[in-house]
Amino acid sequence: MPLFNKKSAKISNPSPPMTKDPHNQHHQQLGHHHYDNNNYYNGKNPPTEMPTAPHIDDLSGNGNVTKPTLVFNCQLAHGSPTGFITGFASVKELYQKISECYDFSMDEILFCTLNSHKVDMSNLLGGQIGLNDFIFAHKKGRPKEVEIVKSEDALGLTITDNGAGYAFIKRIKSGSVIDRIPHIQVGDHIEKLDGVNVVGKRHYEVARMLKDIPTGSTFTIRLVEPMKSGFQGIAPRNKGGAKQTKQGYGSGKETLRFKSNGNAAIEDEHDDATQCGIDAINSLLDSFMGINDTELATQIWDLGSNKTNSMDFAEAIDASDLEAFGFTDDFIIELWGAVTDARQGRHKR
């Protein structure tokens, strides 16, 4: 008899929020030597008045999706003037605003990083943005096709997505099958697998497709790398495995957080125990599913943070859209352990 009396998994795909490795670094380098510091705003002069305090307005007047009246600075990661981006309530809307500001198709954006123009997965934009963060948009670069022999059960990839239909490589495990292929890099967008287009699929779907490829077989992966410029193209490969020290948790500073219902809200950053729990849950997602999604981990934490036992936690997951993931009883026990350990201070950052 199973430990939890769960309903059967739904067929429809859930839409867990995107990932980010939150941090509080302020942008101190607006004058990067390879950037033009001339500002513009959708081809016009920048606004003369900037908001002095964060707040939320209902632009529709009837209780529909709310959009923050905040202004964020943005550049293209390979170099551009600084643009001003405002009036978005989701990652897709943010990408749309950036594409309008710089006059190109939204489909050209692979992902965004915060406060760094580099392909830096520790500064990846996911489900929230600090109110002082500087956004760098990474556009599509050159495509490439690589033939891979799946000589081991695990390829050594951790996959995430940009919340707008593009799955890409967040981490490459040292010594793995993929690590031995120099043409595959962190930040590469996975576009096709054996000719099958995977654009529009979530990271967990792409991870499942890769896992289902039989060991010993050969397959072809089509990738699109982020556009590079200058010395970025000759930097050492970053496997994304080194742990980064993040500062500022529990500082009370605020972030703009995207909600799964399409709204956005300004919230305080997580305290240390909460962040430890979210990090531990995300580590389990990486180990069990080969995906990295901080917002999904946050959603799981929120479901368990006020529960008193594993049964209530399992029922909360079963009653949410996370049911479609089909988490096993053993995995739910692991998740519950991460929640309780963090609440009792057994996780250290």
C-alpha positions as CSV (number, residue, x, y, z in Angstrom):
1,M,0.0,0.0,0.0
2,P,1.4,3.4,-0.9
3,L,2.3,5.8,1.9
4,F,0.2,8.6,0.5
5,N,-3.3,8.2,-1.0
6,K,-2.6,10.3,-4.1
7,K,-4.8,11.0,-7.1
8,S,-3.6,9.9,-10.5
9,A,-1.3,12.4,-12.3
10,K,-3.0,14.9,-14.6
11,I,-2.0,14.8,-18.3
12,S,-1.8,18.5,-18.7
13,N,1.6,20.1,-18.2
14,P,2.0,22.3,-15.1
15,S,3.6,25.6,-15.4
16,P,5.9,26.0,-12.3
17,P,7.6,29.4,-12.1
18,M,11.1,30.0,-13.4
19,T,14.3,29.8,-11.6
20,K,16.7,32.3,-10.3
21,D,19.6,32.3,-7.9
22,P,18.6,35.4,-5.9
23,H,21.2,37.8,-4.7
24,N,21.6,41.4,-3.7
25,Q,24.5,42.8,-5.6
26,H,24.0,46.3,-6.8
27,H,25.1,47.2,-10.3
28,Q,28.4,49.1,-9.9
29,Q,29.6,48.9,-13.4
30,L,27.3,50.9,-15.7
31,G,30.4,52.1,-17.5
32,H,31.8,48.8,-18.7
33,H,34.5,49.6,-21.1
34,H,32.7,47.6,-23.9
35,Y,29.3,49.2,-23.4
36,D,27.9,52.5,-24.8
37,N,26.4,54.4,-21.9
38,N,24.1,56.5,-24.1
39,N,20.6,55.9,-22.8
40,Y,17.4,55.6,-24.7
41,Y,13.8,54.5,-24.0
42,N,12.0,52.8,-26.9
43,G,13.8,55.1,-29.3
44,K,12.8,58.2,-27.4
45,N,14.2,60.3,-24.5
46,P,14.3,58.7,-21.1
47,P,11.5,59.5,-18.7
48,T,12.1,62.7,-16.8
49,E,10.7,61.3,-13.5
50,M,11.6,58.0,-12.0
51,P,9.5,56.3,-9.3
52,T,10.7,57.1,-5.8
53,A,8.9,54.3,-4.1
54,P,7.8,50.9,-5.2
55,H,4.1,50.2,-5.5
56,I,1.5,48.2,-7.5
57,D,-1.2,49.7,-9.7
58,D,-4.1,47.9,-11.2
59,L,-3.8,49.3,-14.7
60,S,-7.1,47.8,-15.8
61,G,-9.2,49.3,-13.0
62,N,-11.3,46.1,-12.6
63,G,-9.0,43.8,-10.6
64,N,-7.2,42.2,-13.5
65,V,-3.5,41.5,-13.8
66,T,-1.5,44.1,-11.9
67,K,1.7,45.5,-13.3
68,P,4.4,47.2,-11.1
69,T,5.1,50.8,-12.0
70,L,8.9,50.2,-11.6
71,V,11.7,51.1,-14.0
72,F,14.6,48.7,-14.6
73,N,17.9,49.4,-16.5
74,C,18.7,46.9,-19.2
75,Q,21.5,46.2,-21.7
76,L,22.1,43.5,-24.3
77,A,24.8,41.2,-22.9
78,H,27.0,41.5,-26.0
79,G,26.9,45.3,-25.9
80,S,24.3,48.1,-26.3
81,P,23.1,51.4,-25.0
82,T,21.2,51.3,-21.7
83,G,17.4,51.0,-22.1
84,F,14.6,51.6,-19.5
85,I,12.1,48.7,-19.1
86,T,8.8,49.0,-17.2
87,G,5.2,47.8,-17.2
88,F,5.7,44.0,-17.1
89,A,4.2,41.4,-14.7
90,S,5.8,38.1,-16.1
91,V,9.0,36.9,-17.6
92,K,7.4,36.7,-21.0
93,E,6.2,40.3,-20.8
94,L,9.7,41.4,-19.7
95,Y,11.2,39.7,-22.8
96,Q,8.6,41.4,-24.9
97,K,9.4,44.8,-23.4
98,I,13.2,44.3,-24.0
99,S,12.6,43.2,-27.6
100,E,10.4,46.3,-28.2
101,C,13.0,48.6,-26.6
102,Y,15.8,47.2,-28.9
103,D,13.6,46.5,-31.9
104,F,14.1,42.8,-32.5
105,S,11.9,39.7,-32.1
106,M,11.3,38.4,-28.6
107,D,12.2,34.9,-29.9
108,E,15.8,36.1,-30.1
109,I,16.2,36.3,-26.3
110,L,17.6,33.1,-24.7
111,F,17.7,34.3,-21.1
112,C,18.6,37.2,-18.9
113,T,21.2,37.6,-16.2
114,L,21.3,40.2,-13.4
115,N,24.2,42.6,-12.7
116,S,26.5,40.6,-15.0
117,H,26.8,40.5,-18.8
118,K,28.5,37.1,-18.6
119,V,26.8,33.7,-19.1
120,D,26.7,33.4,-15.3
121,M,24.2,30.9,-14.0
122,S,24.6,32.1,-10.5
123,N,23.1,35.4,-11.6
124,L,20.3,34.0,-13.8
125,L,17.0,35.9,-13.9
126,G,14.2,33.6,-12.8
127,G,11.1,34.4,-10.9
128,Q,12.2,37.6,-9.2
129,I,14.3,40.7,-9.7
130,G,15.8,42.9,-7.0
131,L,14.6,46.4,-7.2
132,N,18.2,47.6,-7.8
133,D,19.1,44.9,-10.3
134,F,20.5,45.7,-13.7
135,I,19.2,43.3,-16.4
136,F,21.4,41.9,-19.2
137,A,19.6,40.1,-22.1
138,H,21.4,37.3,-23.9
139,K,20.4,36.9,-27.5
140,K,20.7,33.9,-29.8
141,G,24.2,33.2,-31.2
142,R,25.3,30.5,-33.6
143,P,23.5,27.1,-33.8
144,K,25.4,23.9,-33.7
145,E,24.6,20.2,-34.0
146,V,26.5,17.6,-32.0
147,E,26.3,13.8,-32.3
148,I,26.5,12.1,-28.8
149,V,27.0,8.5,-27.8
150,K,25.1,8.0,-24.6
151,S,27.8,5.7,-23.0
152,E,26.5,6.2,-19.5
153,D,23.0,6.3,-18.0
154,A,23.5,9.9,-16.9
155,L,24.7,12.6,-19.3
156,G,25.7,15.0,-16.6
157,L,23.4,17.9,-17.5
158,T,21.3,20.1,-15.3
159,I,18.6,21.8,-17.3
160,T,16.5,24.9,-16.6
161,D,14.4,27.1,-18.8
162,N,13.7,30.8,-19.4
163,G,10.0,30.8,-18.7
164,A,9.2,31.6,-22.3
165,G,9.7,28.3,-24.1
166,Y,13.5,27.8,-24.2
167,A,15.2,25.1,-22.2
168,F,19.0,25.5,-21.7
169,I,22.0,24.0,-19.9
170,K,22.6,25.4,-16.5
171,R,25.2,23.0,-15.2
172,I,27.6,20.4,-16.6
173,K,28.9,17.8,-14.2
174,S,32.6,17.4,-14.2
175,G,33.8,14.2,-15.8
176,S,30.4,13.4,-17.3
177,V,29.6,12.4,-20.9
178,I,28.7,16.0,-21.8
179,D,31.8,17.4,-20.0
180,R,34.0,15.4,-22.5
181,I,32.4,17.3,-25.4
182,P,34.0,20.7,-25.7
183,H,31.5,22.1,-28.1
184,I,28.7,21.9,-25.5
185,Q,28.6,24.8,-23.1
186,V,26.7,26.1,-20.1
187,G,24.0,28.5,-21.4
188,D,23.4,26.6,-24.7
189,H,19.8,26.4,-25.6
190,I,18.5,22.9,-26.5
191,E,16.5,23.4,-29.7
192,K,16.1,19.8,-31.1
193,L,16.8,16.2,-30.1
194,D,17.2,13.8,-33.0
195,G,15.4,16.3,-35.2
196,V,12.4,16.7,-32.8
197,N,11.8,20.4,-32.0
198,V,11.7,20.9,-28.2
199,V,11.0,24.7,-28.3
200,G,8.1,25.4,-26.0
201,K,8.7,22.4,-23.7
202,R,9.5,22.9,-20.1
203,H,12.9,21.9,-18.6
204,Y,11.5,18.8,-17.0
205,E,10.1,17.5,-20.3
206,V,13.4,18.0,-22.0
207,A,15.3,16.3,-19.1
208,R,12.9,13.3,-19.4
209,M,13.5,13.0,-23.1
210,L,17.2,12.9,-22.6
211,K,16.9,10.4,-19.7
212,D,14.7,8.1,-21.9
213,I,17.4,7.8,-24.6
214,P,18.7,4.2,-24.3
215,T,22.2,3.8,-22.9
216,G,24.6,2.9,-25.6
217,S,22.7,4.6,-28.4
218,T,23.7,7.6,-30.5
219,F,21.6,10.8,-30.8
220,T,22.0,14.2,-32.2
221,I,21.4,17.4,-30.2
222,R,20.9,20.8,-31.9
223,L,22.0,23.7,-29.7
224,V,22.0,27.5,-30.0
225,E,24.7,29.3,-28.0
226,P,24.3,32.8,-26.5
227,M,25.7,35.6,-28.6
228,K,29.3,36.4,-27.5
229,S,31.5,39.4,-28.1
230,G,35.1,40.4,-27.4
231,F,37.0,38.3,-24.9
232,Q,33.8,36.4,-23.8
233,G,34.4,33.9,-26.5
234,I,37.8,32.8,-25.2
235,A,37.0,32.6,-21.5
236,P,37.5,29.3,-19.7
237,R,34.5,27.0,-19.8
238,N,32.3,27.4,-16.6
239,K,30.6,24.1,-15.8
240,G,28.4,25.9,-13.3
241,G,29.2,23.4,-10.6
242,A,31.1,25.7,-8.2
243,K,29.0,27.0,-5.3
244,Q,28.6,30.8,-5.2
245,T,28.4,32.8,-2.0
246,K,25.3,34.9,-2.0
247,Q,25.0,37.8,0.4
248,G,22.1,39.8,1.8
249,Y,19.5,37.2,2.7
250,G,17.3,38.3,5.6
251,S,18.3,41.9,4.9
252,G,14.8,43.0,4.4
253,K,15.5,44.3,0.9
254,E,12.7,43.9,-1.5
255,T,12.4,42.1,-4.8
256,L,9.8,42.0,-7.6
257,R,8.5,38.4,-7.7
258,F,6.6,37.0,-10.6
259,K,3.6,34.9,-9.6
260,S,2.3,31.8,-11.5
261,N,-1.1,33.5,-11.9
262,G,0.4,36.3,-14.0
263,N,0.6,38.9,-11.3
264,A,3.7,40.4,-9.8
265,A,4.2,41.5,-6.2
266,I,7.0,43.3,-4.3
267,E,8.1,41.1,-1.4
268,D,10.8,41.0,1.2
269,E,13.7,38.7,0.4
270,H,13.6,35.3,2.1
271,D,15.1,34.8,5.6
272,D,18.0,32.5,6.0
273,A,16.0,29.4,7.1
274,T,13.6,29.8,4.1
275,Q,16.5,30.2,1.6
276,C,18.3,27.2,3.1
277,G,15.1,25.1,2.6
278,I,14.6,26.3,-1.0
279,D,18.2,25.6,-1.9
280,A,17.9,22.1,-0.4
281,I,14.7,21.4,-2.3
282,N,16.3,22.7,-5.5
283,S,19.3,20.4,-4.9
284,L,16.8,17.4,-4.7
285,L,15.2,18.5,-7.9
286,D,18.6,18.5,-9.5
287,S,19.5,15.0,-8.2
288,F,16.2,13.3,-8.8
289,M,15.0,15.1,-12.0
290,G,18.0,16.8,-13.6
291,I,16.3,20.2,-13.5
292,N,17.1,23.4,-11.7
293,D,14.1,25.6,-10.9
294,T,14.3,27.9,-7.8
295,E,10.7,29.1,-8.3
296,L,9.4,25.5,-8.4
297,A,11.5,24.9,-5.2
298,T,9.9,28.0,-3.7
299,Q,6.4,26.7,-4.5
300,I,7.2,23.4,-2.8
301,W,8.6,25.2,0.2
302,D,5.5,27.4,0.5
303,L,3.3,24.2,0.4
304,G,5.3,22.7,3.3
305,S,6.4,25.6,5.4
306,N,3.2,25.6,7.5
307,K,2.5,21.9,7.6
308,T,3.0,19.7,10.7
309,N,3.5,16.3,9.1
310,S,4.4,14.6,5.8
311,M,0.8,13.5,5.2
312,D,-0.5,17.0,5.1
313,F,2.4,18.1,2.9
314,A,1.7,15.2,0.5
315,E,-2.0,16.2,0.3
316,A,-1.0,19.8,-0.3
317,I,1.1,18.8,-3.3
318,D,-1.6,16.5,-4.5
319,A,-4.1,19.3,-4.5
320,S,-1.8,21.7,-6.4
321,D,-0.7,21.8,-10.0
322,L,2.4,19.9,-8.9
323,E,0.4,16.7,-8.9
324,A,1.2,16.4,-12.6
325,F,4.9,15.8,-11.9
326,G,3.9,12.5,-10.4
327,F,6.4,12.8,-7.5
328,T,7.0,9.4,-5.9
329,D,6.3,8.7,-2.2
330,D,10.1,8.4,-1.6
331,F,10.7,11.8,-3.2
332,I,8.0,13.5,-1.2
333,I,9.6,12.1,2.0
334,E,12.9,13.6,0.8
335,L,11.3,17.0,0.2
336,W,9.6,16.9,3.6
337,G,12.9,16.1,5.2
338,A,14.5,19.2,3.5
339,V,11.6,21.4,4.8
340,T,11.8,20.2,8.4
341,D,15.6,20.3,8.5
342,A,15.6,23.9,7.3
343,R,12.9,24.9,9.8
344,Q,14.9,23.4,12.6
345,G,18.2,25.0,11.5
346,R,19.9,21.9,10.4
347,H,20.7,23.3,7.0
348,K,23.6,25.8,6.8
349,R,24.2,28.1,3.9
